[in-house]
Structures are given as C-alpha cells and as structure tokens.
Amino acid sequence: MKGCSGRRERALFVALWACGLLIGLSWVTQTARAQQFSAGLTITGPGAAAGTSAKLAVAGSKVRIETSELPGDVLIVDAAVPAAYLVRPAQRVFMDSKQSSPLTRLFVPLRPADPCRQWQAMAEVAGIADSGQWRCVAAGSEIVSGRDTRKFAVTSLRGHSTGWIDAGLKFPIKIETEYGAVFTMRDIAEAPQPAKQFEIPTSYRKFDPRGVIEQMKRSDIWVEPPRGPDAGVR
C-alpha cells in the first residue's frame, strides 16, 4: 500500500510540474508575442514637415524604422546592445545612426516602470553630449490610440518632455518632446515579425566618416584648419 501511495504521489508531482511548465511556457510565449508588433507613426507640431510619417516594426529588443524624412533608408535599433544604425540598401552600406533621426532614441523598448534608463542610454548612443541624468515621474494614466498607457513627465538637461508608455508592449505609444513635436503611434498590430527585417545583410559594409577624414588627411587636398584666433598670423 505504501508503494502504491508513493507512486501516486510521484505521479501527482510530475503532473503538477508538467502543468506548471506548460503555464510558464504559455506566459513566456504570450510575453514574447506582446512585444512583437507593427505600427504607423504620425509626427506633428513645431519643426515637423507636412505629411511626415514613419513605419515601425518591433521584435523584442529590436526596432526597424522607415521614415518619410529618410526615403529609401532604414533605421535599425537594438536596445539590448545598445546600438542604432542607418542602413542604405541602394549603396549597400550602413553606419552608426547618431543623430540622423530622433526616432532611434525615443521609440525603443523599455521598462514601463523606469523608461528613463533606456532613453538616456539611447541618447548616449546618439552622441548627445548634454543628455545628463534623465528623470521620469509618473503622471497618471491615459488612453492613447485605444490603449491603456502610463504617462510620465520626463526631465533631462535638454528640457522637459512627456511620454505615454504601453506596459503590455513595453514601448512608448506617444511622445511630446521639449520642442513641442508630438509623435503618436497608430494602427498597432500585434503579430510576430520576420526576424530578417531586423538584420543588416553581411554583404553590406560599414561606412565610417572618420576613416574617410583620415584618408583625406593623408592626401594632398587636406588643409589643416586654424587652431586658434592667432593661427596663421606672423
């Protein structure tokens, strides 16, 4: 009888363990799925050209951005590295994005409870020297583009801005910058995204402007710039 009881207990333990594993896998799958989506982006306010728009695709830590301001080019972001690249398929080259578009530092995956950490990291990737220490303060909840969001008042050395974060997507839905420009996501479609669209083809070469400058310095056309107000004066 004791042997039968032991077997039943072991069988019950295995069943509970399997059930827990299935629940865990289901939770992981749902979480991963919730962070894969595509969306449109409208840009309004000061400095925004009429009809400016963008398309986003997101899968985990990676973001692909196509914007009407950079026709034919693609922006690829990997927040886990972190890194941001400007890809030019026509020339088969890519380069560090730096400040080619504010989208690579604003629309990135982040922690819904602490979005400023990732925003600050991406500002540093963009080479913004005065990014300073970012600070996010929760400012209530709002519905944006039909989705529940947490609103944050954001402060950095560049000024004050506002972000609306979707906790399910772990992504900003709307951002109003310190200059008054407003970026709003629309037509959000949660669905798996093809991994290939976030990859830079291995045949593409990386373009480094610093390398071009160094080559120019070794050529006959390079002229050293003046080093001070009295440079060149005898």
N, C-alpha and C positions, 0 to 999 in steps of 0.2 A: 504493500500500500504506500509505504514511504517512497519507493522507487517511482510509482505512478504519479504521486504528488510532485516529486521533484521534476519529472518530465513535463508535467502540466505547467509548473512554474517557469521552467526554461522556455517552453513554447510560448507562454504568455509574454515573457520578457522579450523574446525575438519578435513577436508580433507588434509589441509596443515600440520597440526600437525601429522596426521597418516603417511603422506608421509615422513615427517622429521624423525619420529620414525623408519620407515622401512629403511631409508637410514642409520640412526645411527646404527641400529641392523646389517645391512649388513656390515658396516665398522668394527664393533666390531668382527663379525664373521670372516671377512677376516683377521683382525689383529691376532686373535687367531690362525687361520689356518696357517698364515705365520710363526708363532712361533712353529709349530709342524712339526717335520721332523726327518728323519734318515739320517745317512751318514757314510761313512768309513773314516778312518784317517790313513795316512801314516806318518812314522817318519823316518827321515834321518839325516845325519850329525854326528858330534862327539858324542860318547857315545851311539849311537843307534845301537842295535844289528841287524844283518841282518834279514830282514823279519819282523821286529817289526811293528805291526799294531794295530788298535783298531776299535771298532764299537760304534757309538753314537746314542742315541735316545733322542729327546728333546721335552718337552711339557711345554710351559710357563716358569716358573722358575726352572723346574726340568730337570735333565740330568741323563741318565743312560749310563755308560761306561763299555765296556768289552774290555780288552786289552790282547794281547798275553803274556805280561810280568807277568800277574796275572791269569794264566789259571784256570778256574773253579770259580773264584771270580767275583764279580760285584761291581762297584763303583756307588753310588747314591749321587747326589748333589741336594740340594735345595737352590738356591741362595737367595731366599726370607728370609730364616731364619737368617743368612746363616749357612749351615751345609754341611758336606761331610762325607759319611760313606763307609767303606769297608765291604761288605757282603759276607759271606762264606756259601753258601747253603749246602755244604756237612756236615758242623758242625752245621748248623742251628744257627749261631751266626752272630753278626755284631759288629763293633767297629768304633770309630772315625777314619777317613782315615788318618788324619795328613799328613805326607809326604810320604805315601806309593806310590803315583803317582803324578807327576806334572800336570796331566790332570785335576784333580779335582779343581785346582786353575786357570788354563789357559782357558779351554774350558767351559765357563759358560755364561748364558745370561747376557747382559749388555746394558748400554745406549750407542748407537752408537756415540753420541756427547761427551761422557765422560766415556770411558771404564775403565779408571784407578781406578775409585772409587770402582767398583766391584772387579777388580783384587786385589787391596790392601786388601779389606775385606776378600777375599778367602785366601790370603797369611797369614793373621792373624788367620783364621780358621785352616790353616795347621800348625800353631805354628812356623812360620818363624819369629824369633825374630828381624832379621835385615831388615825386609821388608821396614821400613821407609815410607816416603811420596812419593807415586808414582806420576809421571807426564807424561801426554800424549800430544804430539804435532802433529797436523795434518800434513801429508807429501804428500798430493795429493791423486789421485785415480788410481786404477789399476784393471784389470780383473784377477780374480783368480778362477780357476775351472769353468770358464764360467760365473762368476757372478761379478757384479759391487761391488767393495769394496772401503772403505776409509782406507788409510794407515796411521798408527800412529807410530811415534818414541816414545818409552817408556823408561822412566828412573826411576830407584829405587836405593836403596843403594846396591843392588846386581849387578847392572851394566845396560847396555843398551840392549834393545831388540826391536823387531818390530812386530806390529800386523796389520792384514788386517781384517777389520770389514764389514760384510754384514749388511747394515742398515735395509733391509727388514726382515731378520731373527733375527736381534738384537743379533748377535753371531759372534765370530771370525771365519774366514774361514782359516786363515793361521797365524802361529806364528813362528818367529825365535827368539830363546832365546839368553841370554847373553853368553851362552856357545857354540853357533853355531848350536844347534839342530834345525831342521825345522819340524814343524807339519803342514800337509796340509790336509784339508778335501776334499773328493771326493765322487762321486756318491750321491749327495744330492737329497733326495726325499721328497718334501713337502707333508705331509699327516698326518691325525690325528693319534696319537699314543695311544695304550692301556694304560689307567691310572694305571692298576695293575702292570705293569713292573717297575713303579717308587716307588712302595710301599714295605716296609720291612714287611714280614709276622709277625703278632702279636705273633706267637708262637716262634719266634726267640728271644734269649736272648742277651743282650748287654754284650760284653766282655770288661772288664776294667782292663788293665795291672796293674794299681795302686792298685786295690783290691787284685790281686794275690801277689804283693810285700808285702802288709800289712799282708796278711796271712802268708807269708814266714817269716816275722819279728817276728811273734808270735810263730814260730816253733823252734825246736832245731837245725835246719840246718842253721839258719841265723847267719852270722858273720858280725858285723858292719865294714864297710870299714874304712881305716885310715882317720883321719880328717885333717892331715897336715904333713909336712915334718918330724916333730919330733914325730909323733904319734907312740906309742909303744916303744919309746926309754926311757930307765931309766938311 
